Amino acid sequence: MVEVDGPLTGLRVLDVSTILAGPLCCQILGDFGADVVKIEHPTAGDSMRGHGRSKDGHPLWWKEISRNKRTIGLSLSAPEGAELLLRLAERADVLVENFRPGTLERWGVGPEELHRVNPGLVIVRITGFGQRGPYASRAGFGTLAEAMSGFAHLTGTPDGPPTLPAFGLADSICGIAASSAAMMALWHRDRNGGRGQVVDMSLLEPIMTAVGPSPTVYDQLGIVDQRHGNRSTNNAPRNTYRTADGAWVAVSTSAQAIAERVLRLVGHPEVIDEPWFRTGAGRVAHADQLDAYVGDWIGARTRDEVTRAFTEAGAAVAPVYTAKDIVEDPHVLATGMVTEVDDPDLGPMRMHNVMWRMSETPGRIRFTGRSRGADTDALLIDELGCDPAEIAHLRTRDIVA
């Protein structure tokens, strides 16, 4: 079987970003065939290389987030490095960056200069708060977006503090959204005369959307929602429950029929005929009672028994997984959600597969994250035709790596 790189084969992307939204955006584009060129500082490298756990000195997160990316070390603050970026941009379709507003302009490689050398370039600019407004110049990190979006306020127990996620939630949502925005801009370019545009993407807005319509609820009703732990304000029972063997499962009853099946299963069909049970809001008002029924039943059985019984009853349940559970799950294995890739440093390693399946152009992981500057000569000398002696001279000045 011939492997197909993906629907974006032939697209050139310059990844001039770091932690985490921009690199994820470019990872997604690369997974589906784009030729992604990762540009990082020639001596410090991308700070993503220092994030997360390492094995034998090799950062594991880098292996995934920078897969399918060729790498070049380039100091953009040096005029010679900025000029090389402009030459690379001449051949690119998309450039993704996440410096503070004004940084590229200060280096002489802002959108005006980039569009001078390549009018069709799509420039995706990712910042904490966008390119304009009173917060534009602030340092922007996912933690701040998670706090300001309403996520932290709504997460945690009612009597506990606001709770932040233990992973890059805001960055990840933004990275996925940015890949969509890049494709929209490319579609517009190719349908309307070939001109590129600037995409102003903040970390804050995508996660605000993910949190839900709380601004609309406040605007129309004056209500500020509060923390409810693992419960939902829309339906009940909805919670995590501990099983007899010390595991946890999550139960959802978003649909009325599912709620009825759950209560029949746990031995309390009588509540189904109660008037309050007929709506999600009514069940929420009786969440303590419903949680007790479901929790007692689940607490007397093992996780496997609970999962089997819920599945047979057509009710919605899922075990709360650790990473070990994920890589051993039969559905994850059968569908290839986690796949094995050969890495030149660490050998076979498992990582997340491409994010969705396409029947004709499925995309694939061609190679894992590479060492700093692994493709500098191929890009600058072989593709751009730069003088090898000049590149060697720039290396001695730490402008190229």
BELUR-V676424 format. One record per helix or strand. SS is the DSSP state (alpha for helix, beta for strand). FROM is the first residue (numbers start at 1). TO is the last residue. Records with the same first field share a line. If there is no record, write none. Layout:
SS=FROM-TO / FROM-TO
This chain:
beta=12-16 / 35-40 / 54-55 / 58-59 / 69-74 / 94-97 / 122-127 / 198-202 / 239-242 / 248-251 / 317-319 / 338-343 / 347-352 / 400-400
alpha=21-31 / 47-50 / 60-65 / 79-90 / 103-106 / 111-117 / 142-148 / 151-154 / 169-191 / 203-211 / 214-221 / 256-265 / 269-273 / 275-278 / 280-285 / 287-299 / 303-313 / 323-328 / 330-335 / 376-383 / 388-396
